[in-house]
Amino acid sequence: MLEAGRRRTRLFTLLDPNSANPGSVWLYTGESEECLNCSVRELCHGSLFPGMSFEVLEKRGAKNYCKVRDLDIETVEICRLRVKVAIDSRLAKEGAIMEYNTSNCYKEDCPFVELCEPLELRNGQKIKVIEVMKSFPCPIEPDRSLSMVDVEPL
C-alpha cells in the first residue's frame, strides 16, 4: 500500500469488481480492439501503459457497463508501482528526477540484466529516484559503477 508521508501520482481507471479491491496489484497488458470505440475508453485506458504494474488504492463508487466483459466495472483510484532499476552511480541521488534511458545491454549471462532493463520502464520516460539501495560494479563494463535504486515512474 501507499507509504505514509510519500505522495505518489494517483490515477483513475475502470476495473472488474474482482480486481478492484484496495491493495490489489495488477499488470496492464493493453486494450482490446473492441475498446477503441467505447465511450469510457479514455477513463479506462488513458493513464495506463502496457507492461506497467499498478496498485489499487481505493474504490470510487461509480460503475460503468463494459461490453467486452459483459459486466459493470468499477471506477478505482490507482498508482504505479515503484520499480527497482540499476542506473549509473553518478546519477543515483535520492529525489533526482531524470529521463530513463535503456543501456541496451541484453547480456543474457549478466546477473543484473533485469535490473538494467526493467520491463516496467520505457526509454525516455521520466522517473524519480526514491531510494538508493546499493552500488555494485557492472560485470560487463568494469569501469562502470551501477546503483540499484527504487524509482517512481512519472
CYANA upper distance limits for C-alpha pairs under 8 A (distance plus 0.5 A):
  1 MET  CA     23 GLY  CA      6.34
  1 MET  CA     55 GLU  CA      8.03
  1 MET  CA     57 LEU  CA      7.77
  2 LEU  CA      6 ARG  CA      7.79
  2 LEU  CA      7 ARG  CA      8.47
  2 LEU  CA      8 ARG  CA      8.28
  2 LEU  CA     57 LEU  CA      8.16
  8 ARG  CA     79 CYS  CA      7.19
  8 ARG  CA     80 ARG  CA      8.46
  8 ARG  CA    152 GLU  CA      8.30
  9 THR  CA     79 CYS  CA      6.56
  9 THR  CA     80 ARG  CA      8.01
  9 THR  CA    154 LEU  CA      7.85
 10 ARG  CA     77 GLU  CA      7.02
 10 ARG  CA     78 ILE  CA      6.25
 10 ARG  CA     79 CYS  CA      5.47
 10 ARG  CA     80 ARG  CA      8.46
 11 LEU  CA     47 SER  CA      7.16
 11 LEU  CA     77 GLU  CA      6.20
 11 LEU  CA     78 ILE  CA      5.65
 11 LEU  CA     79 CYS  CA      6.32
 12 PHE  CA     43 LEU  CA      7.35
 12 PHE  CA     44 CYS  CA      8.21
 12 PHE  CA     47 SER  CA      7.85
 12 PHE  CA     75 THR  CA      7.38
 12 PHE  CA     76 VAL  CA      6.15
 12 PHE  CA     77 GLU  CA      5.07
 12 PHE  CA     78 ILE  CA      6.23
 13 THR  CA     43 LEU  CA      5.97
 13 THR  CA     44 CYS  CA      5.08
 13 THR  CA     45 HIS  CA      7.23
 13 THR  CA     47 SER  CA      8.03
 13 THR  CA     75 THR  CA      6.28
 13 THR  CA     76 VAL  CA      6.15
 13 THR  CA     77 GLU  CA      7.22
 13 THR  CA     78 ILE  CA      7.74
 14 LEU  CA     43 LEU  CA      7.41
 14 LEU  CA     44 CYS  CA      5.38
 14 LEU  CA     64 ASN  CA      8.49
 14 LEU  CA     73 ILE  CA      6.35
 14 LEU  CA     74 GLU  CA      5.73
 14 LEU  CA     75 THR  CA      5.05
 14 LEU  CA     76 VAL  CA      6.53
 15 LEU  CA     19 SER  CA      6.64
 15 LEU  CA     20 ALA  CA      6.14
 15 LEU  CA     44 CYS  CA      8.29
 15 LEU  CA     73 ILE  CA      5.72
 15 LEU  CA     74 GLU  CA      5.85
 15 LEU  CA     75 THR  CA      7.14
 15 LEU  CA     76 VAL  CA      7.54
 16 ASP  CA     20 ALA  CA      6.72
 16 ASP  CA     71 LEU  CA      8.18
 16 ASP  CA     72 ASP  CA      7.57
 16 ASP  CA     73 ILE  CA      5.06
 16 ASP  CA     74 GLU  CA      6.67
 17 PRO  CA     21 ASN  CA      7.96
 17 PRO  CA     72 ASP  CA      8.32
 17 PRO  CA     73 ILE  CA      6.63
 17 PRO  CA     74 GLU  CA      6.73
 19 SER  CA     24 SER  CA      7.04
 20 ALA  CA     24 SER  CA      7.48
 20 ALA  CA     56 VAL  CA      7.06
 20 ALA  CA     58 GLU  CA      8.39
 20 ALA  CA     59 LYS  CA      7.21
 20 ALA  CA     74 GLU  CA      7.35
 20 ALA  CA     76 VAL  CA      7.08
 21 ASN  CA     56 VAL  CA      7.01
 21 ASN  CA     58 GLU  CA      7.61
 21 ASN  CA     59 LYS  CA      7.61
 22 PRO  CA     55 GLU  CA      8.11
 22 PRO  CA     56 VAL  CA      5.36
 22 PRO  CA     57 LEU  CA      5.44
 22 PRO  CA     58 GLU  CA      5.55
 22 PRO  CA     59 LYS  CA      7.57
 23 GLY  CA     55 GLU  CA      6.50
 23 GLY  CA     56 VAL  CA      5.87
 23 GLY  CA     57 LEU  CA      6.70
 24 SER  CA     55 GLU  CA      6.12
 24 SER  CA     56 VAL  CA      5.88
 25 VAL  CA     53 SER  CA      7.42
 25 VAL  CA     54 PHE  CA      6.09
 25 VAL  CA     55 GLU  CA      4.90
 25 VAL  CA     56 VAL  CA      6.97
 26 TRP  CA     53 SER  CA      6.05
 26 TRP  CA     54 PHE  CA      6.00
 26 TRP  CA     55 GLU  CA      7.07
 27 LEU  CA     50 PRO  CA      8.34
 27 LEU  CA     51 GLY  CA      6.84
 27 LEU  CA     52 MET  CA      6.29
 27 LEU  CA     53 SER  CA      4.82
 27 LEU  CA     54 PHE  CA      6.87
 28 TYR  CA     48 LEU  CA      7.50
 28 TYR  CA     49 PHE  CA      7.26
 28 TYR  CA     50 PRO  CA      5.71
 28 TYR  CA     51 GLY  CA      6.27
 28 TYR  CA     52 MET  CA      6.27
 28 TYR  CA     53 SER  CA      6.73
 28 TYR  CA     54 PHE  CA      8.06
 29 THR  CA     49 PHE  CA      8.32
 29 THR  CA     50 PRO  CA      5.17
 29 THR  CA     51 GLY  CA      6.30
 29 THR  CA     52 MET  CA      8.40
 30 GLY  CA     45 HIS  CA      8.30
 30 GLY  CA     48 LEU  CA      8.49
 30 GLY  CA     49 PHE  CA      7.57
 30 GLY  CA     50 PRO  CA      5.50
 31 GLU  CA     35 CYS  CA      6.78
 31 GLU  CA     36 LEU  CA      8.49
 31 GLU  CA     45 HIS  CA      7.52
 32 SER  CA     36 LEU  CA      7.99
 34 GLU  CA     38 CYS  CA      7.95
 34 GLU  CA     68 VAL  CA      7.27
 35 CYS  CA     41 ARG  CA      6.68
 35 CYS  CA     68 VAL  CA      8.04
 36 LEU  CA     41 ARG  CA      7.32
 37 ASN  CA     41 ARG  CA      7.87
 40 VAL  CA     44 CYS  CA      6.66
 40 VAL  CA     64 ASN  CA      8.48
 41 ARG  CA     45 HIS  CA      6.29
 41 ARG  CA     46 GLY  CA      7.55
 42 GLU  CA     46 GLY  CA      4.92
 42 GLU  CA     47 SER  CA      8.36
 43 LEU  CA     47 SER  CA      8.09
 48 LEU  CA     52 MET  CA      7.99
 51 GLY  CA    119 LEU  CA      6.81
 51 GLY  CA    120 GLU  CA      5.92
 52 MET  CA     80 ARG  CA      7.73
 52 MET  CA     81 LEU  CA      8.40
 52 MET  CA    119 LEU  CA      8.13
 52 MET  CA    120 GLU  CA      5.23
 52 MET  CA    121 LEU  CA      7.91
 53 SER  CA     80 ARG  CA      6.51
 53 SER  CA     81 LEU  CA      6.19
 53 SER  CA    120 GLU  CA      7.50
 54 PHE  CA     78 ILE  CA      6.91
 54 PHE  CA     79 CYS  CA      6.05
 54 PHE  CA     80 ARG  CA      4.92
 54 PHE  CA     81 LEU  CA      5.76
 55 GLU  CA     78 ILE  CA      5.98
 55 GLU  CA     79 CYS  CA      6.03
 55 GLU  CA     80 ARG  CA      6.89
 55 GLU  CA     81 LEU  CA      6.89
 56 VAL  CA     76 VAL  CA      7.21
 56 VAL  CA     77 GLU  CA      6.61
 56 VAL  CA     78 ILE  CA      4.97
 56 VAL  CA     79 CYS  CA      7.30
 57 LEU  CA     76 VAL  CA      7.82
 57 LEU  CA     77 GLU  CA      5.93
 57 LEU  CA     78 ILE  CA      5.65
 57 LEU  CA     79 CYS  CA      7.57
 58 GLU  CA     76 VAL  CA      6.25
 58 GLU  CA     77 GLU  CA      5.83
 58 GLU  CA     78 ILE  CA      7.73
 59 LYS  CA     74 GLU  CA      7.66
 59 LYS  CA     75 THR  CA      6.76
 59 LYS  CA     76 VAL  CA      4.95
 59 LYS  CA     77 GLU  CA      6.84
 60 ARG  CA     74 GLU  CA      8.02
 60 ARG  CA     75 THR  CA      5.96
 60 ARG  CA     76 VAL  CA      5.81
 60 ARG  CA     77 GLU  CA      7.33
 61 GLY  CA     74 GLU  CA      7.34
 61 GLY  CA     75 THR  CA      6.98
 61 GLY  CA     76 VAL  CA      8.39
 62 ALA  CA     74 GLU  CA      6.45
 62 ALA  CA     75 THR  CA      5.89
 63 LYS  CA     72 ASP  CA      6.51
 63 LYS  CA     73 ILE  CA      5.95
 63 LYS  CA     74 GLU  CA      5.03
 63 LYS  CA     75 THR  CA      6.51
 64 ASN  CA     72 ASP  CA      5.87
 64 ASN  CA     73 ILE  CA      5.90
 64 ASN  CA     74 GLU  CA      7.09
 64 ASN  CA     75 THR  CA      8.36
 65 TYR  CA     70 ASP  CA      7.70
 65 TYR  CA     71 LEU  CA      6.24
 65 TYR  CA     72 ASP  CA      4.81
 65 TYR  CA     73 ILE  CA      6.56
 66 CYS  CA     70 ASP  CA      6.03
 66 CYS  CA     71 LEU  CA      6.07
 66 CYS  CA     72 ASP  CA      6.44
 66 CYS  CA     73 ILE  CA      6.87
 67 LYS  CA     71 LEU  CA      7.60
 80 ARG  CA    152 GLU  CA      7.97
 80 ARG  CA    153 PRO  CA      7.50
 81 LEU  CA    152 GLU  CA      7.59
 81 LEU  CA    153 PRO  CA      8.46
 82 ARG  CA    150 ASP  CA      6.88
 82 ARG  CA    151 VAL  CA      5.97
 82 ARG  CA    152 GLU  CA      5.26
 82 ARG  CA    153 PRO  CA      7.40
 83 VAL  CA    118 PRO  CA      8.33
 83 VAL  CA    120 GLU  CA      7.64
 83 VAL  CA    150 ASP  CA      6.13
 83 VAL  CA    151 VAL  CA      5.80
 83 VAL  CA    152 GLU  CA      6.97
 83 VAL  CA    153 PRO  CA      8.13
 84 LYS  CA    115 LEU  CA      7.01
 84 LYS  CA    118 PRO  CA      8.27
 84 LYS  CA    148 MET  CA      7.04
 84 LYS  CA    149 VAL  CA      6.04
 84 LYS  CA    150 ASP  CA      5.10
 84 LYS  CA    151 VAL  CA      6.78
 85 VAL  CA    115 LEU  CA      5.14
 85 VAL  CA    116 CYS  CA      6.27
 85 VAL  CA    117 GLU  CA      7.96
 85 VAL  CA    118 PRO  CA      7.01
 85 VAL  CA    148 MET  CA      6.06
 85 VAL  CA    149 VAL  CA      6.05
 85 VAL  CA    150 ASP  CA      7.13
 85 VAL  CA    151 VAL  CA      7.77
 86 ALA  CA    112 PHE  CA      8.40
 86 ALA  CA    115 LEU  CA      5.71
 86 ALA  CA    116 CYS  CA      5.37
 86 ALA  CA    146 LEU  CA      6.36
 86 ALA  CA    147 SER  CA      5.79
 86 ALA  CA    148 MET  CA      4.89
 86 ALA  CA    149 VAL  CA      6.73
 87 ILE  CA     91 LEU  CA      7.48
 87 ILE  CA     92 ALA  CA      7.24
 87 ILE  CA    116 CYS  CA      7.49
 87 ILE  CA    146 LEU  CA      5.90
 87 ILE  CA    147 SER  CA      6.01
 87 ILE  CA    148 MET  CA      7.13
 87 ILE  CA    149 VAL  CA      7.86
 88 ASP  CA     92 ALA  CA      7.16
 88 ASP  CA    144 ARG  CA      7.80
 88 ASP  CA    145 SER  CA      6.62
 88 ASP  CA    146 LEU  CA      5.20
 88 ASP  CA    147 SER  CA      6.72
 89 SER  CA    135 SER  CA      7.43
 89 SER  CA    145 SER  CA      6.09
 89 SER  CA    146 LEU  CA      5.32
 89 SER  CA    147 SER  CA      5.44
 91 LEU  CA     96 ALA  CA      8.31
 92 ALA  CA     96 ALA  CA      7.96
 92 ALA  CA    129 VAL  CA      7.66
 92 ALA  CA    132 VAL  CA      6.90
 92 ALA  CA    147 SER  CA      6.92
 92 ALA  CA    149 VAL  CA      7.58
 93 LYS  CA    129 VAL  CA      7.16
 93 LYS  CA    131 GLU  CA      8.38
 93 LYS  CA    132 VAL  CA      7.35
 94 GLU  CA    129 VAL  CA      5.69
 94 GLU  CA    130 ILE  CA      5.95
 94 GLU  CA    131 GLU  CA      5.97
 94 GLU  CA    132 VAL  CA      6.87
 95 GLY  CA    128 LYS  CA      6.67
 95 GLY  CA    129 VAL  CA      5.74
 95 GLY  CA    130 ILE  CA      6.38
 95 GLY  CA    131 GLU  CA      8.46
 96 ALA  CA    128 LYS  CA      6.15
 96 ALA  CA    129 VAL  CA      5.85
 97 ILE  CA    126 LYS  CA      7.38
 97 ILE  CA    127 ILE  CA      6.15
 97 ILE  CA    128 LYS  CA      4.86
 97 ILE  CA    129 VAL  CA      6.96
 98 MET  CA    126 LYS  CA      6.07
 98 MET  CA    127 ILE  CA      6.05
 98 MET  CA    128 LYS  CA      7.00
 99 GLU  CA    123 ASN  CA      8.40
 99 GLU  CA    124 GLY  CA      5.86
 99 GLU  CA    125 GLN  CA      5.93
 99 GLU  CA    126 LYS  CA      4.91
 99 GLU  CA    127 ILE  CA      6.59
100 TYR  CA    121 LEU  CA      7.94
100 TYR  CA    122 ARG  CA      7.75
100 TYR  CA    123 ASN  CA      6.27
100 TYR  CA    124 GLY  CA      5.83
100 TYR  CA    125 GLN  CA      5.89
100 TYR  CA    126 LYS  CA      6.56
100 TYR  CA    127 ILE  CA      6.93
101 ASN  CA    122 ARG  CA      8.34
101 ASN  CA    123 ASN  CA      5.43
101 ASN  CA    124 GLY  CA      6.20
101 ASN  CA    125 GLN  CA      8.23
102 THR  CA    116 CYS  CA      7.77
102 THR  CA    117 GLU  CA      6.78
102 THR  CA    122 ARG  CA      8.42
102 THR  CA    123 ASN  CA      6.29
103 SER  CA    116 CYS  CA      7.57
103 SER  CA    117 GLU  CA      7.86
104 ASN  CA    117 GLU  CA      7.93
105 CYS  CA    113 VAL  CA      7.86
105 CYS  CA    116 CYS  CA      8.31
105 CYS  CA    117 GLU  CA      8.35
106 TYR  CA    113 VAL  CA      6.72
106 TYR  CA    117 GLU  CA      8.11
107 LYS  CA    113 VAL  CA      7.14
108 GLU  CA    113 VAL  CA      7.58
110 CYS  CA    139 PRO  CA      7.45
110 CYS  CA    140 ILE  CA      7.85
112 PHE  CA    116 CYS  CA      6.69
113 VAL  CA    117 GLU  CA      6.37
114 GLU  CA    118 PRO  CA      5.83
114 GLU  CA    119 LEU  CA      8.38
115 LEU  CA    148 MET  CA      8.00
117 GLU  CA    121 LEU  CA      8.38
121 LEU  CA    125 GLN  CA      7.35
121 LEU  CA    153 PRO  CA      7.95
125 GLN  CA    153 PRO  CA      7.82
125 GLN  CA    154 LEU  CA      7.89
126 LYS  CA    153 PRO  CA      6.75
126 LYS  CA    154 LEU  CA      5.86
127 ILE  CA    151 VAL  CA      6.64
127 ILE  CA    152 GLU  CA      6.10
127 ILE  CA    153 PRO  CA      5.01
127 ILE  CA    154 LEU  CA      5.84
128 LYS  CA    151 VAL  CA      5.83
128 LYS  CA    152 GLU  CA      5.71
128 LYS  CA    153 PRO  CA      7.02
128 LYS  CA    154 LEU  CA      7.48
129 VAL  CA    149 VAL  CA      7.05
129 VAL  CA    150 ASP  CA      6.60
129 VAL  CA    151 VAL  CA      5.00
129 VAL  CA    152 GLU  CA      7.13
130 ILE  CA    149 VAL  CA      7.78
130 ILE  CA    150 ASP  CA      5.96
130 ILE  CA    151 VAL  CA      5.74
130 ILE  CA    152 GLU  CA      7.26
131 GLU  CA    149 VAL  CA      6.10
131 GLU  CA    150 ASP  CA      5.62
131 GLU  CA    151 VAL  CA      7.63
132 VAL  CA    147 SER  CA      7.36
132 VAL  CA    148 MET  CA      6.80
132 VAL  CA    149 VAL  CA      4.99
132 VAL  CA    150 ASP  CA      7.03
133 MET  CA    147 SER  CA      7.65
133 MET  CA    148 MET  CA      6.00
133 MET  CA    149 VAL  CA      5.90
133 MET  CA    150 ASP  CA      7.66
134 LYS  CA    147 SER  CA      6.07
134 LYS  CA    148 MET  CA      5.94
134 LYS  CA    149 VAL  CA      7.89
135 SER  CA    145 SER  CA      7.47
135 SER  CA    146 LEU  CA      6.08
135 SER  CA    147 SER  CA      4.56
135 SER  CA    148 MET  CA      6.69
136 PHE  CA    145 SER  CA      6.43
136 PHE  CA    146 LEU  CA      5.91
136 PHE  CA    147 SER  CA      6.69
137 PRO  CA    142 PRO  CA      6.94
137 PRO  CA    143 ASP  CA      8.21
137 PRO  CA    144 ARG  CA      6.76
137 PRO  CA    145 SER  CA      5.10
137 PRO  CA    146 LEU  CA      6.41
138 CYS  CA    142 PRO  CA      6.12
138 CYS  CA    143 ASP  CA      8.05
138 CYS  CA    144 ARG  CA      6.10
138 CYS  CA    145 SER  CA      6.25
138 CYS  CA    146 LEU  CA      6.62
